[in-house]
Amino acid sequence: ASTITAMRTDGGHAVIAAKYLSKKNPKVLAVIGCGNQAKAGIRGFLSQFDTLEQISIFDSFESSMNSIHALFGDGIRIVSKDTPGDAIKDADIVLTVSTAKDIQIRPEMVKKGTTFLSLNAFVDVDPRLSEVADKWILGHTEEDTHTIIDSPLLRHGFPLNKSLVYAELSQIVSGELPGRQSDDVIILYT
């Protein structure tokens, strides 16, 4: 079941979100965490984003990064980084799928123009990114309000402001609301 969940979440949800929220022709994908979710996500991104030239990766276990090199290194440039901040520095799209329970990414690390896909909500990402992002998109408003915004478990006890949520992804996909309108904004998807 975990393989199917990874394919659906990271290879599906994340890739679809990036399709509607990233700037045109992204070149660099950064992936924080290199387990099964990362592998499913990378497979999905490679199948949908033919403009990608590099994947920057970070994991606290070198063996996990080595497995990403072994699986995907023949098809695209994979670059292992020493810190999460180094991995996301030049990224157009960031996918966080680590199992870290402490904050790996802080808002000041995220550059303008980044599409930030935080699939584990704010477990490994500073919740203040919700305040810094120009648009914060939820996967599903009702469920994510309950599991992310109202629950202290996925946000380090930081009080999230629901009024900062711009939309849920279905509103973007259906055309009800526009997704990315400028290459200079930060878009956060949780």
TAHU-V889588 format. One record per backbone hydrogen bond with DSSP energy under -1.0 kcal/mol. NH is the residue of the N-H (numbers start at 1). CO is the residue of the C=O. E is the energy in kcal/mol with one decimal. If there is no record, write none. Layout:
<<NH/CO/E> <NH/CO/E>>
//
This chain:
<<5/1/-2.6> <6/2/-2.3> <7/3/-2.2> <8/4/-2.5> <9/5/-3.1> <10/6/-1.6> <11/6/-1.7> <13/8/-2.4> <14/9/-2.3> <16/12/-2.9> <17/13/-2.8> <18/14/-2.5> <19/15/-2.2> <20/16/-1.5> <21/17/-1.7> <22/18/-2.4> <29/54/-2.2> <30/93/-2.8> <31/56/-2.8> <32/95/-2.6> <33/58/-3.4> <39/35/-2.1> <40/36/-2.4> <41/37/-2.5> <42/38/-3.1> <43/39/-2.3> <44/40/-2.1> <45/41/-2.8> <46/42/-2.8> <47/43/-1.5> <48/44/-1.1> <49/45/-2.6> <52/49/-1.3> <53/27/-3.3> <54/27/-1.9> <55/77/-2.5> <56/29/-2.4> <57/79/-2.7> <58/31/-1.9> <65/61/-1.4> <66/62/-2.6> <67/63/-1.6> <68/64/-1.2> <69/65/-2.0> <70/66/-2.5> <71/67/-2.1> <72/68/-2.6> <73/69/-2.2> <75/72/-1.7> <76/72/-1.3> <79/55/-2.6> <81/57/-2.6> <87/83/-1.8> <88/84/-1.9> <91/88/-1.5> <92/28/-2.5> <93/28/-1.8> <94/115/-2.7> <95/30/-3.0> <96/117/-2.5> <97/32/-3.2> <104/124/-3.2> <105/124/-1.4> <109/106/-2.2> <110/107/-1.6> <114/111/-1.5> <115/92/-2.4> <116/187/-3.4> <117/94/-3.4> <118/189/-2.8> <119/96/-1.1> <121/118/-1.3> <122/154/-1.8> <123/120/-1.9> <126/105/-2.9> <129/126/-2.3> <130/127/-2.0> <131/128/-1.3> <132/128/-1.4> <133/129/-2.5> <134/186/-1.9> <135/186/-1.5> <137/188/-3.4> <138/167/-2.4> <144/140/-3.0> <145/141/-2.3> <146/142/-1.6> <147/143/-2.9> <148/144/-2.2> <149/144/-1.8> <150/145/-2.9> <155/152/-1.1> <157/152/-1.1> <158/155/-2.3> <164/161/-2.1> <165/162/-1.7> <166/136/-2.8> <167/136/-1.2> <169/138/-2.6> <171/168/-1.5> <173/169/-2.7> <174/170/-2.3> <177/171/-2.2> <180/20/-1.0> <187/114/-2.3> <188/135/-2.9> <189/116/-3.1> <190/137/-2.3>>
//
